[in-house]
Amino acid sequence: MRFEQTFTNFLLDHQEKHNRTYHFLILMDALISAAKHIEHYYLTGALKGNLGLAGNVNVQGEDVMRMDQIAHEITIHYLRASGRVIHAISEESEKIIPINNEGGRYFVYFDPLDGSSNVPHGLPVGFLFGIAKRNLDGPEDGHLRAGKDYIAAGMFVIPTGTFTLALKDAGTWRFHTDETMDFVKPIPMILSEDTKEWELSFNPAHRHTYAKNVQNWIEQNERKYVFRYLGSLAGDFHRILSNGGMFMYPAIVNHPNPEKNRPHGKLRLMYEASVVAFMCREAGGTAVDETGTPTLDLQPKEPHQRTALYVGSKPLVGDIAQVLHG
Ligand code: AFP
């Protein structure tokens, strides 16, 4: 019989090697329990009628699917039960959610069901999260952390049974579920340098609404790479991590209906862009916003702030960053 290393053993080794406490293990256990629970609801959702619209809109002005609410509630339950979280920010809640201000040690920023246009089809969605730690050396003011201050970030691609986790200054690993539903077999993720494998990923329906310099860059470069787009950041970024290339969600500045422009992009900084930028950095890649500024340096001013995003292999992101700077 062959036994693969479990996620828990992997993390235990990591914490012990770096002389760390077990608090982070407890937090990760909570996130994994939440993800498994969400996956279960998602897999059985059509039969239970959980994949329909809930009939109201969330803080971003989008329709809330019933699954979004279920995923949010499941995650908050497990974070609360862990006792390790000071406060959380969720895509599904306008306000910061206080959890354990006195005893908590971590801040968790998450989107429990990202890519909701895939929900009615049962296609992949993401559960994305970033984690920062309270200031252990002095008073904690609970300020919103930039991605460079995260200690970990990860994503579950639901319902594929895959989990990717990046740990600060240590690397990015991918896990798969085994027959007992444990995440096992850490695979180090390092962005491929083989340009033949690289992929480009963006919503082609929007391309004529991008800034002219971005449109020109696409025209000059797109034929060199394979094109893939799922419409769920976790799924699209999952491929970029495996094959290299670049995912982008540029600012929308040339929409025929100017009211539909999104000069700050669509993606949310704290629980989408910074999360994938962190995983990408730990896998040897990088990410920038519409001004060419590194995504991980962007200091959030409010929990649901948006940003444009270019994330992936360093040479590609560096190339477009030059165009953006210019
Ligand atoms: P939804 O949850 O509203 O589908 O948004 C998903 C998302 O934030 C991200 O996961 C995708 O990469 C991106 O938006 C897709 O947006 P478009 O539908 O405009 O391509």
Residues whose N, C-alpha, C, O or C-beta is under 5 A from the ligand:
A	BS01	AFP	L113 D114 G115 S116 S117 N203 G231 S232 L233 A234
